[in-house]
Amino acid sequence: MTEKHLSSQFDSELNNISSRVMELGGLVESQIQQAIYALSQFSMEAVQRVDEAEKRVNQLEVDIDYELSTIIARRQPTARDLRLLIAFSKATANLERMGDEAHKMARMVGSIIESGAARSLPTTDLRVAAELASGLLRKTLDAFARLDTAAAVSILKEDDLIDAEFDGFVRKLITYMMEDPRKISPSLDLLFLAKAIERIGDHSKNVAELIIYLVKGIDVRHTTMDEIESSVL
């Protein structure tokens, strides 16, 4: 991921940070998969595993932030090196927030299980959206490791699919609640679950935008897809 520098120690520090960010990404991906399993099987054991992983995710974020601060203070990087460290910092924050969303998903599943309404709720579409979000994170981590701007643009487009799934699910859920008002309370848990999944996609999109910023030096936030493609591809 990183270029060679005159200081081999600096190279080692950058490579170590890169590895830690990828480690965090892998941990969050596993956390999301456990949350999806909890949803598909209504498993309290999986809910507990997500809860336990949350502590490791949070600690790793703190460790990475400390290492980044130390490198910036010691090396006082400029130009592309500074962009790289900024990208690491923002990617770390987005990954930690994805872990938070996975944790929210697990808590909502736990609430649904405790309500006793689990098996009667329409969760199939939600599981599809969750798998899309998990797959998007996997692609994002791969693109970040390779600094692949073409893949980053593809990720930005794919996030729109998750948004469409979210909108469609909300419409179905409203109909479901209208048909049976007794299901309103557990259905609201599903709504929060859907929003957490949609937010995971948004954070993957944020990381994809960081890839473009790092490689091209262009901030593509709040720009149209046509503008992004003309600037990047």
N, C-alpha and C positions, 0 to 999 in steps of 0.2 A: 504494500500500500504506500510506503514512504520512499522518498528519493534518498540517495546517498549524500552524506555531508562530510565535511572535513573532520568533524569530530565523530569518531565511532561510538563514543559514549552517548552523544545526542541521538544517533541512529538507534542505539539500543533502547533509549528512553522512549522514543517515538514508537518503535515496534512493540515495546511492552505495553504502552497505552493502547495501541491498536488491538493487541491481544486481549486486554482486559475489557475493552468495549465489545469485542466479539463474544467474550465469555458472558458478559451481561446480556447480550442479545440472545444467546443460546439459552440462558436461564429463563429469560422472559418468554421465549418461544415455548419452552417446556411448561412454564406456568400457564400459558394460554391453552396449551393442549390439555393440561389437567382440568382446566375450567370447562373446556368443551366436553371432556369425558364426564365430568360431574353433571353437566347438563344432559348429555345423551343417556346416561345410566341412572341419573338422580342418585349419585353416590356421595354420601357424607364423608367417606374416606378421602375421596378426591378433593372435596371442599377443604378438608383439613390439610391436605398436601399443598394446596395453593396458598393457604394461610401460612404454613411453615416456610414456603419459598419466599414469601413477601419480605421476611426479615433478611434473608440473604441478598435479595435484590437491593434493598435499601442500603445495606452495609457496603455492597460493591459500588453503588453510586457514590457514596461518601468517600470511599477509597480512591476512586478514579478522579473525583473532583480535587482531592488533596494532591494527588500526583500531578495533575494538570497545573494547579496553582504553583507547585514547587518548580516545575519545568519552566513556566512562564517567568517566574521571579529570577531563576538562575540564568536562563538562556536569553531572555528578552528577545524572542523571535520576531521576525518581520516578514512581510510579503506572504508567500505561500505557506511557510511554516506556521505563521500566526493563523492563517485561514484554517490550516489543518487542525490546530489545537482548538480553535473556536468550534470547528465542526465536531470534533470529538466531544467537547463539552455539551453542545446542543443535542447531539445524538444520544449521549448518556441520559440527559434530562428526558428526552422523548421516550427512550426505552423504559426508564423507571416509571413513567406515567402509563405506559402500556401495561406494566406489571400491576400498577394500581387498578387499571381497568379490569384486568384478569381477576384481581382480588375482589373487586365489586361484583363481577360475574359470579364468582364462587359464593359470595355472601347472599346474593339474590337466589341462587339455586338452593342454598341451605334454607332460606326463608320459605321457598316454595315447597321443599320437602316437608318442613315442619308444619306447613298449612294443611297437608294431607291431600292437596289437589294436583299433585305432580303429574300423574298418569293421564289426567283428563285435559291437560293443557296443550295447545297447538305449538309444539316446539320444533317441528321438522324444518321449517323455513329458517328458524333462528339458528339451528345447527349448521345449515348450509352457509349462512352468512358468516358464522364464526369460523368455519373452515376456510372461507375465502380470506378472512382477515388474517388468520394464522399463516396461510400460504403467502399472502402479501408481505408479511413480516419476513418470512424466509427469503423471498426474492430481494427484499430491501437489504437484508444483511449481506447477501451475496453481492449485490450491486455496490454496497458500501466497501466491502473488502476489495473489490476489483476496480473501484472508482469508475464504474460503467455508466456514463451519462445516457446512453441509449436505453439501457434497462431502467434508469431512473425516470425517464420520460414515460416508459411503458407502465411503470408503477403509478405515476400520477393519473394515467388514464384508467387503470384498473380500480383505483379508489372510487371512481364514479360508480362502478358496479356494486360496491358495498353500500354506497349511499342509496342506490336504487333499490337494493334488497331491503334496506332499512325502511324506506318510504313505503314499499309494498307491504312489509310486515305490519307496520303501524296501521295501515288501512284495514288489514285482515283482523288485527287485534281489536280495533274499534267495533267492527261488525260482531266479533265473537262476544264482546262484553255487552253489546246491545241485545244479543239473543239470550244471554243468561246473566243477569245482573249479579247473581251469586258469585260469579267468577271474576268480578271486578278487582278485588284485592290481589289475588295471585297474578292476575293479568297485568297489573301495574308493575309487579316484580319482573315480568317478562319484558315490559316496556323499558325498564331500566337496564335489563340485560341487553336488549337490542341497542340501546344508546351506548353502552360500554363497548360493544362490538364495533359500532360505527366509529367511535373515538379511537380504537386501535388502528383502524384504517387511516384515520386522519394523522395519527402520529407516524405511521409508516410513510405517508405522503410528505410529512415534514422532513423526515430523514432523506427521502429521495431529493427534495429540494436542496438539502445541504450538500448532496453529492455534486449537483450542478454548480452550486456556489463554490465548492472546493476546487473543482476541475476547471471551470470556465471563469470563475470570479464574477459571476452574474447572479444577482438576487432575483429569483423568479417567483417569489411570493406575490400573491395578489395580481398575477398576470394571467392572460388567457392562454389556453393550450396552443393556439396558433402562434402566439408570440413566443412561447417557450420553444416550440419546435423550430421556428425560424432562427432562433438564437443558438440552439444547441445542436440540432442535427444537420 
